[in-house]
Amino acid sequence: MTQLMKALVAREGKAVVENRPIPQAGPGEVVVRTTAASLCSADVASARGEFPTPEGTVLGHEAIGTVHEIGDGVTGFSIGQRVTTASTTPCGHCANCQRGFTGHCGGTAWGGYTSGIDRDGSLAEYFTVPYASYNLAAIPDAVSDEAAVCVSDTLASGSTGPEVARIPFGGTVVVFGQGHIGLAATMAARVLGAGLVITVKARAGGEELAKRVGADHALNLTEHDIEAEIGRLTAGTGADCAVEASGVIDSFPRAVAVTREGGVVAVLSSYTGPGDAALRIPLAQWGWGVGDKTVLSTFQRCGSERMERLLRLVETGRLDPTVLLTRRYHFDDVERAFADMAARPAGHIKPFITF
């Protein structure tokens, strides 16, 4: 008899709980029994059809649990072991993966980001980790479930921007956007040695949280002339690095404008728009083409080795992402958790869902 589990499924533009067969581990795979999970706006977008998500796909890309079944060819893990994986789960051996661009596994822009998009995800009582030898990481005993869930996407994605920008020790960083990814980028910038961290968001509010996770100054577009204020805070030089994590196209030229000559603009956003949409670079602030400003459009760094490093930062107390978990639910109430995330009430950053 087929054993069933409960799963949150994309169905007719909504997210509903359905019974689904418990997955079985194929070669190279591990099936995890879920103990905790989260969700974000990407899950809402998947359910609404904004991503090419097939009808009936199990949603979710942020979860932890214990090893339930191990497929052929996977070594180094044991049944019952506490584990997690990044939300990006590439194969690790194709040309793009070998070149270091694991987010573009298989030769496509979103190739590594498949959980809850074009294969069943992790908002279920059990989920499958593909290419488990490359993607699965053991969770240290000292790392709480709450923190480990935050590492899987929030911290893994948000830290990528500051990391690839190679922030100079004591340098200045501006982070645009203070959703969960921008807040994680703010945390990471501080840990990576930034001497001054400035955050920018559209509206007032959330300044206390931004400062709690590492911002020295929290600005917003309604109350501040962003370019002038950042110029004042940096003694006219501009930032060594701007991380664009807002997802708003108009933030890109602002990020270019506040970055100093020789600085780096690290783009973590996934912009949407019509096929002929384009990003605008302000020529004067670009240095008329000779400003030595580097633009890096980047994707989540992933893989078990990187996940282990991020978990180590949490284990040793360098990072505490749990402050971003603002509401708690049990999986029996996951449809309400999804509805709350879709409504985006003020002050709600991330849900923590237990099983």
C-alpha positions as CSV (number, residue, x, y, z in Angstrom):
1,M,0.0,0.0,0.0
2,T,1.3,3.5,-0.9
3,Q,2.1,5.6,2.1
4,L,0.8,9.1,2.0
5,M,2.0,12.4,3.4
6,K,0.5,15.9,3.5
7,A,2.0,18.6,1.2
8,L,1.3,22.2,0.2
9,V,0.6,22.1,-3.5
10,A,0.2,24.7,-6.2
11,R,-3.3,24.4,-7.5
12,E,-5.2,26.8,-9.7
13,G,-3.3,29.9,-8.6
14,K,-3.5,29.0,-4.9
15,A,-1.7,26.8,-2.4
16,V,-3.7,23.9,-0.9
17,V,-2.8,21.0,1.3
18,E,-3.2,17.6,-0.4
19,N,-2.2,14.0,0.3
20,R,0.7,12.9,-1.8
21,P,2.8,9.7,-1.9
22,I,5.9,9.8,0.3
23,P,8.8,10.1,-2.2
24,Q,11.3,7.3,-2.5
25,A,15.1,7.9,-2.9
26,G,16.4,7.3,-6.3
27,P,20.1,7.0,-7.1
28,G,22.1,9.9,-5.7
29,E,19.1,11.1,-3.7
30,V,18.2,11.4,0.0
31,V,14.6,11.6,1.3
32,V,14.3,13.8,4.4
33,R,11.5,13.7,7.0
34,T,10.7,17.4,7.5
35,T,10.9,18.8,11.0
36,A,10.8,22.5,10.2
37,A,10.4,24.8,7.2
38,S,9.8,28.4,6.1
39,L,8.4,30.1,3.0
40,C,8.8,33.4,1.2
41,S,7.4,35.5,-1.6
42,A,8.9,33.1,-4.2
43,D,6.5,30.4,-3.0
44,V,3.7,32.8,-3.5
45,A,4.9,33.6,-7.0
46,S,5.2,29.9,-7.8
47,A,1.6,29.2,-6.7
48,R,0.3,32.2,-8.7
49,G,2.0,31.0,-11.9
50,E,4.6,33.8,-12.0
51,F,7.2,31.1,-12.3
52,P,6.8,28.2,-14.7
53,T,5.6,25.9,-12.0
54,P,3.5,22.9,-13.2
55,E,0.1,22.5,-11.7
56,G,0.2,20.2,-8.7
57,T,3.9,20.9,-7.8
58,V,4.7,20.7,-4.1
59,L,5.9,24.1,-3.1
60,G,8.8,25.1,-0.8
61,H,12.6,25.5,-0.9
62,E,13.5,26.1,2.8
63,A,13.4,23.2,5.1
64,I,15.4,20.9,7.5
65,G,14.8,17.5,8.8
66,T,16.2,14.0,9.5
67,V,17.4,11.5,6.9
68,H,14.6,9.1,6.1
69,E,16.0,7.1,3.2
70,I,19.3,7.1,1.4
71,G,19.6,6.3,-2.4
72,D,22.3,4.4,-4.1
73,G,25.6,6.1,-4.5
74,V,25.2,8.5,-1.5
75,T,27.7,8.1,1.3
76,G,28.5,10.0,4.5
77,F,25.0,10.2,5.9
78,S,23.0,8.0,8.2
79,I,19.3,7.4,8.9
80,G,17.9,9.8,11.5
81,Q,20.8,12.4,11.0
82,R,19.7,16.0,11.1
83,V,20.3,17.7,7.8
84,T,19.6,20.7,5.5
85,T,20.3,21.9,2.0
86,A,20.5,25.2,0.2
87,S,17.4,26.2,-1.8
88,T,19.5,25.9,-4.9
89,T,20.4,22.2,-5.6
90,P,22.6,21.9,-8.7
91,C,24.1,18.7,-10.0
92,G,27.7,19.8,-9.3
93,H,29.2,18.3,-12.4
94,C,27.8,20.0,-15.5
95,A,29.9,22.7,-17.3
96,N,28.3,25.6,-15.5
97,C,28.7,23.9,-12.1
98,Q,32.3,23.1,-12.8
99,R,32.9,26.8,-13.8
100,G,31.5,27.8,-10.4
101,F,28.1,29.0,-11.6
102,T,26.0,26.5,-9.8
103,G,22.9,28.6,-9.9
104,H,22.9,28.1,-13.7
105,C,23.2,24.3,-13.6
106,G,22.5,22.7,-16.9
107,G,23.0,25.9,-18.9
108,T,20.0,27.9,-17.9
109,A,19.7,31.1,-15.8
110,W,17.6,29.5,-13.0
111,G,19.0,26.0,-13.6
112,G,19.9,25.3,-10.0
113,Y,16.8,26.7,-8.4
114,T,14.3,23.9,-9.0
115,S,12.7,23.0,-5.6
116,G,9.0,24.0,-5.7
117,I,9.5,25.4,-9.2
118,D,9.8,22.5,-11.7
119,R,10.1,19.6,-9.2
120,D,8.4,18.9,-5.9
121,G,9.7,21.1,-3.1
122,S,10.0,20.8,0.7
123,L,6.7,22.2,2.2
124,A,5.7,18.6,2.9
125,E,6.1,16.0,5.5
126,Y,8.9,14.5,3.4
127,F,11.1,15.9,0.6
128,T,13.8,14.8,-1.7
129,V,17.3,16.2,-2.0
130,P,18.7,15.6,-5.5
131,Y,22.5,15.2,-6.0
132,A,22.6,14.7,-2.2
133,S,26.4,14.2,-2.0
134,Y,26.8,17.7,-3.4
135,N,23.9,19.5,-1.7
136,L,23.2,17.9,1.7
137,A,24.8,19.2,4.8
138,A,24.7,17.9,8.4
139,I,23.4,20.4,11.0
140,P,25.7,20.8,14.1
141,D,24.0,19.9,17.4
142,A,24.4,23.5,18.7
143,V,22.5,25.0,15.8
144,S,18.8,25.3,16.5
145,D,16.1,24.3,14.0
146,E,15.1,28.0,13.7
147,A,18.6,29.0,12.7
148,A,19.1,26.1,10.4
149,V,15.9,26.9,8.5
150,C,17.2,30.5,8.0
151,V,20.5,29.3,6.6
152,S,18.9,27.2,3.8
153,D,17.8,30.3,1.7
154,T,17.8,33.6,3.6
155,L,21.4,33.4,4.7
156,A,22.7,31.4,1.8
157,S,21.2,33.9,-0.7
158,G,21.7,37.1,1.3
159,S,25.4,36.5,2.1
160,T,26.2,35.8,-1.6
161,G,26.2,39.5,-2.6
162,P,28.6,40.8,0.0
163,E,30.8,37.7,-0.4
164,V,31.2,38.0,-4.2
165,A,31.8,41.7,-3.9
166,R,35.0,41.1,-1.8
167,I,34.3,43.9,0.6
168,P,37.6,45.5,1.7
169,F,38.2,45.2,5.4
170,G,36.7,48.2,7.1
171,G,35.0,49.3,3.9
172,T,31.6,50.8,3.3
173,V,28.6,48.8,2.2
174,V,25.1,50.0,1.2
175,V,22.3,47.4,1.1
176,F,19.2,48.3,-0.9
177,G,16.1,46.3,0.2
178,Q,15.4,45.0,3.7
179,G,13.3,42.0,3.1
180,H,14.8,38.7,4.4
181,I,17.5,38.6,1.7
182,G,18.5,42.3,2.2
183,L,18.6,41.8,6.0
184,A,20.8,38.7,5.6
185,A,23.1,40.7,3.3
186,T,23.3,43.3,6.0
187,M,24.3,40.7,8.6
188,A,26.9,39.2,6.2
189,A,28.4,42.6,5.3
190,R,29.2,43.1,9.0
191,V,30.7,39.7,9.5
192,L,32.8,40.0,6.4
193,G,34.5,43.1,7.8
194,A,32.5,46.1,6.6
195,G,33.3,49.2,8.8
196,L,30.2,51.1,7.8
197,V,26.9,49.5,6.8
198,I,24.0,51.6,5.4
199,T,20.6,50.2,4.5
200,V,18.0,51.7,2.2
201,K,14.4,50.7,1.9
202,A,11.3,52.3,0.3
203,R,9.4,53.4,3.3
204,A,10.0,54.3,6.9
205,G,9.8,51.4,9.5
206,G,12.0,48.5,10.4
207,E,15.0,50.7,11.3
208,E,15.4,48.9,14.6
209,L,15.6,45.5,13.0
210,A,18.1,46.7,10.4
211,K,20.3,48.1,13.1
212,R,19.9,45.0,15.2
213,V,21.4,42.8,12.4
214,G,24.2,45.1,11.6
215,A,23.3,48.5,10.0
216,D,24.9,51.6,11.3
217,H,22.4,53.9,9.4
218,A,18.9,52.9,8.2
219,L,17.6,55.2,5.4
220,N,14.4,55.2,3.4
221,L,13.3,56.8,0.2
222,T,10.4,58.8,1.7
223,E,12.5,60.7,4.3
224,H,16.0,60.9,2.8
225,D,17.8,62.1,-0.3
226,I,19.6,58.8,-0.7
227,E,22.5,59.9,-2.8
228,A,23.1,63.1,-0.8
229,E,22.9,61.3,2.5
230,I,25.2,58.4,1.5
231,G,27.6,61.0,0.2
232,R,27.6,62.8,3.6
233,L,28.0,59.5,5.5
234,T,31.0,58.5,3.3
235,A,32.7,61.9,3.3
236,G,31.9,62.3,-0.4
237,T,33.6,59.1,-1.6
238,G,30.6,56.8,-2.0
239,A,30.4,53.1,-1.0
240,D,32.9,50.4,-1.7
241,C,30.1,48.1,-2.4
242,A,26.3,48.4,-3.0
243,V,24.2,45.3,-2.7
244,E,20.9,45.6,-4.6
245,A,18.5,43.2,-2.9
246,S,15.2,45.1,-3.3
247,G,14.0,43.6,-6.5
248,V,12.9,47.1,-7.7
249,I,14.4,48.1,-11.1
250,D,14.7,51.8,-10.0
251,S,17.1,50.8,-7.3
252,F,19.7,49.6,-9.7
253,P,20.7,53.1,-10.9
254,R,20.7,54.3,-7.3
255,A,23.1,51.5,-6.4
256,V,25.4,52.5,-9.3
257,A,25.2,56.2,-8.3
258,V,26.2,55.6,-4.6
259,T,29.1,53.3,-5.4
260,R,32.6,54.9,-5.5
261,E,35.0,54.7,-8.4
262,G,36.5,51.3,-8.4
263,G,33.6,49.9,-6.3
264,V,31.3,47.0,-6.8
265,V,27.6,46.8,-7.4
266,A,26.4,43.3,-6.4
267,V,22.9,42.5,-7.7
268,L,21.0,39.9,-5.8
269,S,17.6,40.9,-7.2
270,S,15.6,39.0,-9.8
271,Y,13.9,41.8,-11.8
272,T,10.7,41.2,-13.7
273,G,9.1,43.2,-16.5
274,P,8.2,42.9,-20.2
275,G,10.7,41.3,-22.6
276,D,12.0,44.7,-23.7
277,A,12.6,46.0,-20.2
278,A,16.1,47.3,-19.5
279,L,18.2,48.5,-16.6
280,R,19.3,52.1,-16.7
281,I,22.9,53.1,-15.8
282,P,23.3,56.9,-15.1
283,L,26.2,57.9,-17.2
284,A,27.7,60.6,-15.0
285,Q,27.6,58.4,-11.9
286,W,29.0,55.6,-14.0
287,G,32.0,57.7,-14.6
288,W,31.1,58.1,-18.3
289,G,32.3,54.6,-18.9
290,V,35.7,55.0,-17.2
291,G,34.7,54.9,-13.5
292,D,36.1,51.3,-12.9
293,K,32.8,50.3,-11.3
294,T,32.0,46.6,-11.5
295,V,28.5,45.2,-11.8
296,L,28.1,41.6,-10.6
297,S,24.7,40.0,-11.2
298,T,24.9,36.9,-9.0
299,F,23.0,33.9,-7.8
300,Q,23.0,32.0,-4.5
301,R,26.3,30.3,-3.7
302,C,25.4,26.8,-2.6
303,G,26.7,23.2,-2.1
304,S,27.3,21.3,1.1
305,E,30.8,22.9,1.8
306,R,29.4,26.4,1.7
307,M,26.4,25.4,3.8
308,E,28.7,23.9,6.4
309,R,30.6,27.3,6.5
310,L,27.4,29.2,7.0
311,L,26.2,26.8,9.7
312,R,29.6,27.2,11.4
313,L,29.0,31.0,11.6
314,V,25.7,30.3,13.4
315,E,27.2,27.6,15.6
316,T,29.9,30.0,16.9
317,G,27.6,32.9,17.4
318,R,28.9,35.1,14.6
319,L,25.4,35.2,13.0
320,D,21.9,34.9,14.5
321,P,19.4,34.8,11.6
322,T,16.5,33.8,13.9
323,V,15.6,37.4,14.5
324,L,14.0,37.3,11.0
325,L,11.4,34.7,12.1
326,T,8.4,36.8,13.0
327,R,5.5,34.3,13.1
328,R,5.2,30.7,14.1
329,Y,2.9,28.0,12.7
330,H,2.4,24.3,12.8
331,F,2.2,22.5,9.4
332,D,-1.5,21.8,10.1
333,D,-1.9,25.6,9.6
334,V,0.4,26.0,6.7
335,E,-2.3,27.4,4.4
336,R,-2.7,30.3,6.8
337,A,1.0,30.8,6.9
338,F,1.0,31.0,3.1
339,A,-1.9,33.5,3.2
340,D,-0.1,35.7,5.7
341,M,3.0,35.7,3.6
342,A,1.0,36.6,0.5
343,A,-0.7,39.5,2.4
344,R,2.7,40.8,3.6
345,P,1.4,42.4,6.8
346,A,3.7,45.1,8.3
347,G,6.5,43.7,10.3
348,H,6.2,40.2,9.1
349,I,9.5,38.9,7.6
350,K,9.6,35.1,7.7
351,P,7.4,32.3,9.1
352,F,8.7,29.4,11.1
353,I,6.7,26.2,10.4
354,T,7.1,23.1,12.6
355,F,6.0,19.6,11.7
